[in-house]
Amino acid sequence: MVTSNKAAKPKKKKSKKRNFGKKLWKIIWVTGLSCFAFSIVLSFAYKFINPPFTILMLQRTVEQSLSSERDVRLKKDWVSIDEISPNMIKAVIASEDNLFTKHNGFDKKAIERAIEHNKQGKKIRGASTITQQTAKNVFLWNGRNWVRKGLETYYTVVIEAFWSKERIMEVYLNVIEFGDGIYGVEAASQTFFHKSAKNLTKKEAALLSSVLPSPLKRNAGKPTKWLNQRANRVMSLMDKHGRIRLKD
């Protein structure tokens, strides 16, 4: 009988390990399923509801609060797509994503060109579309790593499925960073040109779109010679696009 009791103890230990493994797997499964469901619900909700803030805004606010040299107030003012100058829409498409109205969220040719360019060891070139940038700015944090890139890809697919091109453009132009503490085209237009976004001229729109790759280093209100030249190239591309239809 004593021998029998001793032999039963290892089985209890194995049983406890199995139960712990099952519980852990269940927690992981439920957590993953909950996160997936939340992302779908939030993405669908943002088809109708304007995002009140983004993780990037929160990230920048924390950075500013920790810096003794910077005291920047967050500026943002949501406007509908109808209150944004067509010049601005055309400018960001010309400078950031000239196939925006045609692709499904990803520009395959741009990705291939970026991969070939980066293989040569030059300055890293991105190939993010406006949809990808919207996904990153609305749902994710700023940074370069495979986890964030994977989530960006996921959210790009989701919002392309749920949102119209018009909605994607509207959200993009309202959350994109144009300067230190400046988010959205209305805040940028008021800050740099002292006018509403609906009254932006072709050159002003081109200047704003030209700062987007590095909004903390470039100033649309005080453009350098290089920034003016870039804006002129954008205006040339805008002419080639003609009228742009965002509505399905």
C-alpha positions as CSV (number, residue, x, y, z in Angstrom):
1,M,0.0,0.0,0.0
2,V,2.9,2.4,0.8
3,T,4.5,1.7,-2.5
4,S,1.2,2.4,-4.3
5,N,0.8,5.8,-2.6
6,K,4.4,6.9,-3.6
7,A,3.8,5.9,-7.2
8,A,0.6,8.0,-7.3
9,K,2.4,11.3,-6.4
10,P,4.2,11.9,-9.8
11,K,0.8,11.5,-11.5
12,K,-0.6,14.3,-9.3
13,K,2.3,16.6,-10.3
14,K,1.8,15.9,-14.0
15,S,-2.0,16.5,-13.6
16,K,-1.3,19.9,-12.0
17,K,1.1,20.9,-14.8
18,R,-1.5,19.9,-17.4
19,N,-4.2,21.9,-15.6
20,F,-1.9,24.9,-15.4
21,G,-1.0,24.6,-19.1
22,K,-4.7,24.4,-20.0
23,K,-5.6,27.5,-17.9
24,L,-2.6,29.4,-19.3
25,W,-3.7,28.5,-22.9
26,K,-7.3,29.5,-22.1
27,I,-6.1,32.9,-20.8
28,I,-4.0,33.5,-23.9
29,W,-6.9,32.4,-26.2
30,V,-9.5,34.5,-24.4
31,T,-7.2,37.6,-24.3
32,G,-6.3,37.3,-27.9
33,L,-9.9,36.8,-28.9
34,S,-11.0,39.8,-26.8
35,C,-8.3,42.0,-28.3
36,F,-9.4,40.9,-31.8
37,A,-13.0,41.7,-31.1
38,F,-12.2,45.0,-29.5
39,S,-10.1,46.0,-32.6
40,I,-12.9,45.1,-34.9
41,V,-15.5,47.0,-32.8
42,L,-13.3,50.1,-32.5
43,S,-12.4,50.1,-36.2
44,F,-16.1,49.9,-37.2
45,A,-17.1,52.6,-34.6
46,Y,-14.5,55.0,-36.1
47,K,-16.2,54.7,-39.4
48,F,-18.9,56.9,-37.8
49,I,-17.2,58.4,-34.7
50,N,-14.2,60.7,-34.9
51,P,-11.2,59.4,-32.8
52,P,-10.9,61.8,-29.8
53,F,-7.1,61.3,-29.6
54,T,-4.4,59.0,-30.8
55,I,-1.6,57.1,-29.1
56,L,0.9,59.3,-30.9
57,M,-0.7,62.4,-29.4
58,L,-0.5,60.8,-25.9
59,Q,3.1,59.7,-26.6
60,R,4.1,63.2,-27.7
61,T,2.3,64.8,-24.7
62,V,4.2,62.6,-22.3
63,E,7.5,63.4,-24.0
64,Q,6.8,67.1,-23.8
65,S,5.8,66.9,-20.1
66,L,9.1,65.1,-19.3
67,S,11.2,67.8,-21.2
68,S,12.1,70.9,-19.2
69,E,12.9,72.7,-22.5
70,R,9.5,72.1,-24.2
71,D,6.1,73.4,-23.1
72,V,3.8,72.8,-26.1
73,R,0.0,72.9,-26.0
74,L,-1.7,70.3,-28.1
75,K,-3.6,71.9,-31.0
76,K,-6.2,70.0,-32.9
77,D,-9.6,70.9,-34.4
78,W,-11.6,68.3,-36.3
79,V,-13.2,69.3,-39.5
80,S,-15.2,67.3,-42.0
81,I,-13.9,66.4,-45.4
82,D,-16.2,69.0,-46.9
83,E,-14.4,71.7,-44.9
84,I,-11.0,70.8,-46.3
85,S,-9.7,72.4,-49.5
86,P,-9.5,70.0,-52.5
87,N,-6.0,71.4,-52.9
88,M,-5.0,69.7,-49.6
89,I,-6.5,66.4,-50.6
90,K,-4.7,66.5,-54.0
91,A,-1.4,67.6,-52.4
92,V,-1.2,64.6,-49.9
93,I,-2.1,62.2,-52.7
94,A,0.5,63.7,-55.0
95,S,3.2,63.7,-52.3
96,E,2.4,60.7,-50.2
97,D,0.3,58.2,-52.1
98,N,-0.5,58.8,-55.8
99,L,-2.4,55.5,-56.1
100,F,-4.6,56.1,-53.0
101,T,-7.9,55.9,-54.9
102,K,-6.8,52.7,-56.7
103,H,-5.1,50.4,-54.3
104,N,-6.6,48.3,-51.5
105,G,-4.3,49.7,-48.8
106,F,-0.9,48.7,-50.1
107,D,1.2,49.9,-53.0
108,K,3.0,46.8,-54.1
109,K,5.3,48.6,-56.6
110,A,6.3,51.2,-54.0
111,I,7.1,48.4,-51.5
112,E,9.3,46.7,-54.1
113,R,11.1,49.9,-54.9
114,A,11.7,50.6,-51.2
115,I,13.1,47.1,-50.7
116,E,15.5,47.4,-53.6
117,H,16.6,50.9,-52.4
118,N,17.1,49.7,-48.8
119,K,19.2,46.8,-50.0
120,Q,21.8,49.2,-51.2
121,G,22.4,50.4,-47.7
122,K,21.2,54.0,-48.3
123,K,18.9,56.0,-46.1
124,I,15.9,53.8,-45.3
125,R,12.9,54.6,-47.6
126,G,9.4,53.8,-46.5
127,A,6.5,52.8,-48.8
128,S,3.5,53.5,-46.5
129,T,0.3,54.4,-48.2
130,I,-2.1,57.0,-46.7
131,T,-4.2,54.1,-45.4
132,Q,-1.2,52.6,-43.6
133,Q,-0.3,56.0,-42.1
134,T,-3.9,56.4,-40.9
135,A,-3.8,52.9,-39.3
136,K,-0.5,53.8,-37.6
137,N,-1.6,57.2,-36.4
138,V,-5.0,56.2,-35.1
139,F,-4.4,52.8,-33.5
140,L,-0.7,52.4,-32.9
141,W,2.4,54.0,-31.4
142,N,5.4,55.7,-33.2
143,G,8.4,53.5,-33.8
144,R,10.0,50.9,-36.1
145,N,9.7,47.2,-35.2
146,W,8.1,44.1,-36.6
147,V,5.3,43.9,-34.0
148,R,4.1,47.4,-34.8
149,K,4.5,46.8,-38.6
150,G,2.4,43.6,-38.3
151,L,-0.4,45.4,-36.4
152,E,-0.2,48.3,-39.0
153,T,-0.8,45.7,-41.7
154,Y,-3.7,44.2,-39.8
155,Y,-5.4,47.5,-39.2
156,T,-4.8,48.6,-42.8
157,V,-6.8,45.6,-44.0
158,V,-9.5,46.2,-41.5
159,I,-10.1,49.9,-42.2
160,E,-9.9,49.4,-46.0
161,A,-12.7,46.8,-45.5
162,F,-14.9,49.0,-43.2
163,W,-14.1,52.6,-44.3
164,S,-14.6,54.4,-47.6
165,K,-11.7,56.2,-49.2
166,E,-13.3,59.4,-48.3
167,R,-13.5,58.5,-44.6
168,I,-9.8,57.3,-44.6
169,M,-8.8,60.6,-46.1
170,E,-10.9,62.6,-43.6
171,V,-9.4,60.8,-40.6
172,Y,-5.9,61.0,-42.0
173,L,-6.0,64.7,-42.5
174,N,-7.4,65.2,-39.0
175,V,-4.9,63.2,-37.0
176,I,-1.7,63.5,-39.0
177,E,1.1,65.5,-37.2
178,F,2.1,68.7,-38.9
179,G,4.4,70.1,-36.2
180,D,5.2,70.1,-32.5
181,G,1.8,69.7,-30.9
182,I,0.0,70.4,-34.1
183,Y,-2.4,67.7,-35.3
184,G,-4.8,67.8,-38.2
185,V,-5.0,70.1,-41.2
186,E,-7.3,72.7,-39.6
187,A,-4.9,73.3,-36.7
188,A,-1.9,73.4,-39.1
189,S,-3.7,75.8,-41.4
190,Q,-4.6,78.2,-38.6
191,T,-1.1,78.0,-37.1
192,F,0.9,78.5,-40.2
193,F,-1.4,80.5,-42.5
194,H,-4.0,82.0,-40.1
195,K,-6.9,80.7,-42.2
196,S,-9.3,77.7,-42.3
197,A,-8.3,74.5,-44.1
198,K,-11.1,75.0,-46.6
199,N,-9.3,78.2,-47.9
200,L,-5.9,76.7,-48.4
201,T,-4.3,77.7,-51.7
202,K,-2.4,75.2,-53.9
203,K,1.0,76.4,-52.7
204,E,0.0,76.3,-49.0
205,A,-1.4,72.8,-49.4
206,A,1.8,71.7,-51.1
207,L,3.9,73.2,-48.3
208,L,1.9,71.4,-45.6
209,S,2.1,68.1,-47.4
210,S,5.9,68.6,-47.9
211,V,6.5,68.7,-44.1
212,L,4.8,65.3,-43.4
213,P,7.8,63.0,-43.6
214,S,9.5,65.1,-40.9
215,P,6.9,67.4,-39.2
216,L,9.1,68.2,-36.2
217,K,12.0,69.4,-38.4
218,R,10.2,71.3,-41.1
219,N,8.0,74.4,-40.8
220,A,5.4,75.1,-43.5
221,G,5.0,78.7,-42.2
222,K,8.7,79.4,-42.6
223,P,9.8,77.3,-45.5
224,T,13.4,76.9,-46.3
225,K,14.7,77.0,-49.9
226,W,14.6,73.2,-50.0
227,L,11.1,73.0,-48.7
228,N,9.9,75.5,-51.3
229,Q,11.5,73.4,-54.0
230,R,9.8,70.3,-52.7
231,A,6.4,72.1,-52.6
232,N,6.9,73.2,-56.2
233,R,7.5,69.5,-57.2
234,V,4.3,68.6,-55.3
235,M,2.3,71.3,-57.2
236,S,3.6,69.9,-60.5
237,L,2.4,66.4,-59.5
238,M,-0.9,67.9,-58.4
239,D,-1.5,69.2,-61.9
240,K,-1.0,65.7,-63.4
241,H,-3.7,64.2,-61.1
242,G,-6.6,66.3,-62.3
243,R,-9.8,65.9,-60.4
244,I,-9.8,63.3,-57.6
245,R,-12.9,61.3,-56.7
246,L,-13.0,59.8,-53.2
247,K,-16.7,58.8,-53.1
248,D,-17.5,55.3,-54.2
